[in-house]
């Protein structure tokens, strides 16, 4: 393991938790209790879609669930997601095996106690600024941004810049070029 900047220059994959990472952790149940409304950061979403277009592997592993969450991730292009997941290690192992990803070249961003075991298994554990104390202590990098407030964009952009992959095209989230 080198220094942080050297290691992110070798990154091939990202794994993200959802609630508290891609969101600020707030959820509003929809009538009937089968789904939730979450607030996402558009810049985080763009960074995920952009990384996927540049060929990075992106996986989402979350205890969260709902059709709105699945729809959001699908719109970004995320194809490997484990939602309502109670065994994050098994999900990670399946992701690594299916895509031939080396945990040493993987970034995992989590924010709370259920993420700690996953963070121990990757080369680059990171977290939002407002993660719990144990996760901050386990992280090699703590974003200056909170969950749902740009932390995902921060780590994706830093990683792609380190590999000279950032801002190579001007397409939006859906892959449509801007004028």
C-alpha positions as CSV (number, residue, x, y, z in Angstrom):
1,X,0.0,0.0,0.0
2,X,1.5,3.3,-1.1
3,X,0.3,6.8,-0.3
4,X,-3.3,7.7,-1.0
5,X,-2.7,9.6,-4.2
6,X,-0.6,6.7,-5.6
7,X,-3.2,4.2,-4.7
8,X,-6.2,6.0,-6.2
9,X,-4.2,6.2,-9.4
10,X,-4.5,2.4,-9.5
11,X,-8.2,2.2,-8.7
12,X,-10.4,0.0,-11.0
13,X,-13.7,-0.2,-9.0
14,X,-15.9,1.7,-6.6
15,X,-18.4,0.3,-4.1
16,X,-20.9,2.6,-2.5
17,X,-23.4,2.4,0.4
18,X,-26.5,4.5,-0.2
19,X,-28.1,6.0,2.9
20,X,-25.6,8.4,4.5
21,X,-23.2,8.2,1.5
22,X,-25.3,8.9,-1.7
23,X,-27.9,10.6,0.6
24,X,-27.8,12.6,3.8
25,X,-29.4,9.6,5.5
26,X,-32.8,11.0,5.7
27,X,-35.7,8.9,4.4
28,X,-39.4,9.6,4.1
29,X,-41.7,6.6,4.0
30,X,-44.3,6.6,1.2
31,X,-47.8,5.6,2.2
32,X,-48.0,1.8,2.5
33,X,-44.4,1.6,3.8
34,X,-43.0,-0.3,0.9
35,X,-40.8,2.5,-0.5
36,X,-38.9,5.7,0.6
37,X,-38.2,9.1,-0.8
38,X,-34.5,9.9,-0.6
39,X,-32.7,13.1,-1.6
40,X,-29.7,12.7,-3.9
41,X,-26.9,15.0,-5.0
42,X,-27.0,15.5,-8.8
43,X,-23.2,15.9,-8.9
44,X,-22.7,12.6,-7.1
45,X,-25.0,11.0,-9.7
46,X,-23.1,12.5,-12.6
47,X,-19.8,11.3,-11.2
48,X,-21.1,7.7,-10.9
49,X,-22.5,7.7,-14.5
50,X,-19.2,9.3,-15.7
51,X,-17.0,6.7,-14.0
52,X,-19.1,3.9,-15.6
53,X,-18.7,5.4,-19.0
54,X,-15.0,5.6,-18.5
55,X,-14.9,1.8,-17.9
56,X,-14.8,1.7,-14.1
57,X,-16.7,-0.9,-12.3
58,X,-19.3,0.5,-9.9
59,X,-21.3,-1.5,-7.3
60,X,-23.8,-0.4,-4.8
61,X,-24.4,-2.4,-1.7
62,X,-27.1,-1.2,0.7
63,X,-29.4,-2.4,3.4
64,X,-31.8,0.2,1.8
65,X,-34.5,-0.9,-0.6
66,X,-37.3,0.3,-2.8
67,X,-38.3,0.8,-6.4
68,X,-37.4,4.4,-6.3
69,X,-33.8,3.6,-5.2
70,X,-33.4,0.9,-7.8
71,X,-34.8,3.2,-10.5
72,X,-32.3,6.0,-9.5
73,X,-29.4,3.6,-9.8
74,X,-30.5,2.1,-13.1
75,X,-30.8,5.7,-14.6
76,X,-27.2,6.3,-13.6
77,X,-26.2,3.1,-15.4
78,X,-25.4,1.0,-12.3
79,X,-26.0,-2.6,-13.2
80,X,-24.4,-4.3,-10.1
81,X,-26.5,-3.5,-7.0
82,X,-27.3,-5.4,-3.9
83,X,-30.3,-3.8,-2.2
84,X,-31.9,-4.9,1.0
85,X,-28.6,-6.6,1.6
86,X,-27.9,-7.9,5.0
87,X,-24.6,-9.7,4.1
88,X,-22.4,-7.0,2.5
89,X,-19.3,-9.2,2.6
90,X,-21.0,-11.9,0.5
91,X,-22.2,-9.3,-1.9
92,X,-18.6,-7.8,-2.2
93,X,-17.1,-11.2,-2.8
94,X,-19.7,-12.0,-5.5
95,X,-18.9,-8.6,-7.2
96,X,-15.1,-9.2,-7.0
97,X,-15.5,-12.7,-8.5
98,X,-18.0,-11.8,-11.2
99,X,-15.9,-8.9,-12.5
100,X,-12.4,-10.1,-11.7
101,X,-11.9,-7.1,-9.5
102,X,-9.0,-7.0,-7.0
103,X,-10.1,-5.7,-3.6
104,X,-6.7,-3.9,-3.4
105,X,-7.7,-1.6,-6.3
106,X,-11.2,-0.9,-5.0
107,X,-12.6,2.1,-3.2
108,X,-15.4,1.4,-0.7
109,X,-17.3,4.4,0.7
110,X,-19.4,3.8,3.7
111,X,-20.6,5.9,6.7
112,X,-21.7,3.6,9.5
113,X,-21.0,0.5,11.6
114,X,-22.4,-2.0,9.0
115,X,-19.7,-0.7,6.5
116,X,-16.7,-1.4,8.7
117,X,-16.1,-5.0,7.7
118,X,-16.3,-4.1,4.0
119,X,-13.9,-1.2,4.5
120,X,-11.3,-3.6,6.0
121,X,-11.5,-5.8,2.9
122,X,-10.6,-3.1,0.3
123,X,-7.4,-1.2,-0.5
124,X,-9.0,2.2,-0.2
125,X,-11.7,2.7,2.4
126,X,-13.1,6.2,2.4
127,X,-16.1,8.0,3.9
128,X,-18.1,11.3,3.9
129,X,-17.3,14.0,6.5
130,X,-20.3,13.1,8.6
131,X,-19.6,9.4,9.0
132,X,-19.6,7.9,12.4
133,X,-16.3,8.1,14.4
134,X,-15.4,4.4,13.9
135,X,-15.8,4.7,10.1
136,X,-13.7,7.9,10.1
137,X,-11.0,6.1,12.0
138,X,-11.0,3.2,9.6
139,X,-10.8,5.4,6.5
140,X,-7.8,6.3,4.5
141,X,-9.6,9.4,3.2
142,X,-12.4,11.5,4.7
143,X,-14.1,13.7,2.2
144,X,-14.7,17.3,3.2
145,X,-18.3,16.8,2.0
146,X,-21.1,15.0,3.9
147,X,-23.2,12.1,2.7
148,X,-25.5,13.3,-0.1
149,X,-23.6,16.6,-0.3
150,X,-20.9,15.7,-2.8
151,X,-18.8,13.1,-1.0
152,X,-19.3,10.6,-3.9
153,X,-18.4,13.2,-6.5
154,X,-15.3,14.1,-4.5
155,X,-13.8,10.6,-4.4
156,X,-14.7,9.7,-8.0
157,X,-13.4,13.0,-9.4
158,X,-10.1,12.7,-7.4
159,X,-9.6,9.2,-8.6
160,X,-10.3,9.9,-12.2
161,X,-8.1,13.0,-12.2
162,X,-5.3,10.9,-10.7
163,X,-5.7,8.6,-13.8
164,X,-6.2,11.5,-16.3
165,X,-9.7,10.2,-17.0
166,X,-11.7,13.2,-15.7
167,X,-13.5,15.6,-18.1
168,X,-12.7,13.6,-21.2
169,X,-16.2,14.1,-22.7
170,X,-19.2,16.4,-22.2
171,X,-22.0,14.0,-22.1
172,X,-24.6,14.1,-19.4
173,X,-25.7,11.3,-17.2
174,X,-27.7,9.7,-20.0
175,X,-24.7,9.9,-22.3
176,X,-26.1,12.7,-24.4
177,X,-23.5,15.3,-25.6
178,X,-24.0,18.9,-24.5
179,X,-23.8,21.7,-27.1
